[in-house]
Structures are given as structure tokens and as C-alpha cells.
Amino acid sequence: AHVFINGRWSSRIVSFTLEVDKSPSAEDAVLLVKSTFLEFGDGLSLQERFRQIRKALTDPIFDKDTYIQLYEPGIDILDLREWTKKRQPEDTNSIAEMNSEGERKSSTEPPQVEETASKAKAKPKTTVMLRNLPNNYTRSMLLNLLDGQGFRGKYDFLYLPIDFDRKANLGYAFINLVEEEDVDEFWSTFDGFGSWSFPSSKVCQVSWSGPKQGLKAHVDRYKNSPVMHKSVPDEYKPMIFSQGIPKRFPAPTIRVQHPKKAGKH
């Protein structure tokens, strides 16, 4: 139980012994236990004790996740968490006002606005990775699949890595959606997808691409990559788009190594 002793909140294990009257007249007796405050005698009057309770804020022995607050009529113990938030001190520089419902409000921005602003600064995730693609799928076949599912013009980057020796894809691809709002639809369409253009037991999975996110990050990643070497077939290279129309990939800024010399694809 949480008790208030000598001006401080403290946690105590309270035990008591209940003696039952076994006489016949006590057979219909009912024991009723109500939630209440347990107090230990500290020599203070009820008025003095109440003043101390009203002045106290928290007991430092409780951790940050424990919400012990002052007693206020009508507050249930389950509501203490929300009630504590409402009772936080106001900014001394703000001007308190009363709204139409009689509740106190502040002229400063509410915490949720600050939190929203903080989230707005974070870069949105728009690049996803398709896994478990049939290895015989070509880049053209993947483009036809995306467009056939209604995503033409909704993506601006696509790369299907190819094994140069086997001339088959590695089973995964990277796609960047133009708008963050289209990610959910894309995800729900292709996560669990299995209606390929030829018989295959593979079931597609969707995950976030990492650590790169966004069109610019992937263009910077691949424009100087060996995969952009002139000896590599165009079908093996990444593509960028504008409103569904393929665009020329930005030129490299350094001399691009041959894939065999680089030792990677």
C-alpha cells in the first residue's frame, strides 16, 4: 500500500489478521473491503496532515514510471497517470486561459504539436525491398508487374540486382515510391503476392530497404557503382523515372570500375 508518513509518501506491506465469528448469529455476516487511504499515527491533526499532502509533489524513492500524486476527490487510482499529466506545472511565461468547456489552457503550443513537428523533421520512408522474387524474372517483367498492379507513375527508382554469371536475378529488388502515402498500398499488394507471370512457388515478401532511403540516396549509391560500367547490359542496371517515364541515370562523378576488377556486381 502507498501511505503518507511524516510528510513523505512511502510504500509499505500491510498485513492484518481477520478473526471470524463462528457463532450461528454471524452466518449471514458480509465482509466488505473498500479502497481507502491507510494512515499511521504521526501526532498531526487531520487538518495539518491534509496541508502536508496538498504541498507534497512526489516521493523521490519512487521511480519515474510510478505515478503517485496528491489526493484529489473523484480521482481513481487507474486515472492517476493521465491526471498527473494534466497537473504538470504550466510555463510561467505562458498566459493561461479558459476554454469554452471551462478547462485551463495555455497560449503556448501543446506537447503534441511539438511532437508532431519533431516527427515532421524526420525523413519519410519510401524505399522498400521485394524479396523472394522468381529468379527468372527480368527487369522488364518486374516493371510490367508493378504497372499491371496499378503503380505506374508511383515509383521513381527500381533496381533488380543480377548475377552476371548465371544471368538471373538474385531474388530481390529495390523500389522507391514517390509518395509516402503509397507505401501502405504497395506493401499490402506485394507482401504475400504469388501471382507471377509463370508458375512459381515463391511468395513475395516486402521489407524496408536499409540503410539507404529515398531516390537521392539510391542515385548517389549507384551512379559510381561498377554496375553502371559501359560493359554491363542496360537490363542489369538500376532505373529512375519521372511520372512513369524512364529518365537518363545521372552520370558518374568518378571513373567507374569494371565489375570484374571491382570484384562485385
Rosetta blueprint (number, residue, H / E / L):
1 A L
2 H E
3 V E
4 F E
5 I E
6 N L
7 G L
8 R E
9 W E
10 S E
11 S E
12 R L
13 I L
14 V L
15 S L
16 F L
17 T L
18 L L
19 E L
20 V L
21 D L
22 K L
23 S L
24 P H
25 S H
26 A H
27 E L
28 D L
29 A L
30 V L
31 L L
32 L L
33 V L
34 K L
35 S L
36 T L
37 F L
38 L L
39 E L
40 F L
41 G L
42 D L
43 G L
44 L L
45 S L
46 L H
47 Q H
48 E H
49 R H
50 F H
51 R H
52 Q H
53 I H
54 R H
55 K H
56 A L
57 L L
58 T L
59 D L
60 P L
61 I L
62 F L
63 D L
64 K L
65 D L
66 T L
67 Y L
68 I L
69 Q L
70 L L
71 Y L
72 E L
73 P L
74 G L
75 I L
76 D L
77 I H
78 L H
79 D H
80 L H
81 R H
82 E H
83 W H
84 T H
85 K H
86 K H
87 R L
88 Q L
89 P L
90 E L
91 D L
92 T L
93 N L
94 S L
95 I L
96 A E
97 E E
98 M E
99 N L
100 S L
101 E L
102 G L
103 E L
104 R E
105 K E
106 S E
107 S L
108 T L
109 E L
110 P L
111 P H
112 Q H
113 V H
114 E H
115 E H
116 T H
117 A H
118 S H
119 K H
120 A H
121 K H
122 A L
123 K L
124 P L
125 K L
126 T L
127 T E
128 V E
129 M E
130 L E
131 R E
132 N L
133 L L
134 P L
135 N L
136 N L
137 Y L
138 T L
139 R H
140 S H
141 M H
142 L H
143 L H
144 N H
145 L H
146 L H
147 D H
148 G H
149 Q L
150 G L
151 F L
152 R L
153 G L
154 K L
155 Y E
156 D E
157 F E
158 L E
159 Y E
160 L L
161 P L
162 I E
163 D E
164 F L
165 D L
166 R L
167 K L
168 A E
169 N E
170 L L
171 G L
172 Y E
173 A E
174 F E
175 I E
176 N E
177 L E
178 V L
179 E L
180 E H
181 E H
182 D H
183 V H
184 D H
185 E H
186 F H
187 W H
188 S H
189 T H
190 F H
191 D L
192 G L
193 F L
194 G L
195 S L
196 W L
197 S L
198 F L
199 P L
200 S L
201 S L
202 K L
203 V L
204 C L
205 Q E
206 V E
207 S E
208 W E
209 S L
210 G L
211 P L
212 K L
213 Q L
214 G L
215 L H
216 K H
217 A H
218 H H
219 V H
220 D H
221 R H
222 Y H
223 K L
224 N L
225 S L
226 P H
227 V H
228 M H
229 H L
230 K L
231 S L
232 V L
233 P L
234 D H
235 E H
236 Y H
237 K L
238 P L
239 M E
240 I E
241 F E
242 S E
243 Q L
244 G L
245 I E
246 P E
247 K E
248 R L
249 F L
250 P L
251 A L
252 P L
253 T L
254 I L
255 R L
256 V L
257 Q L
258 H L
259 P H
260 K H
261 K H
262 A H
263 G L
264 K L
265 H L
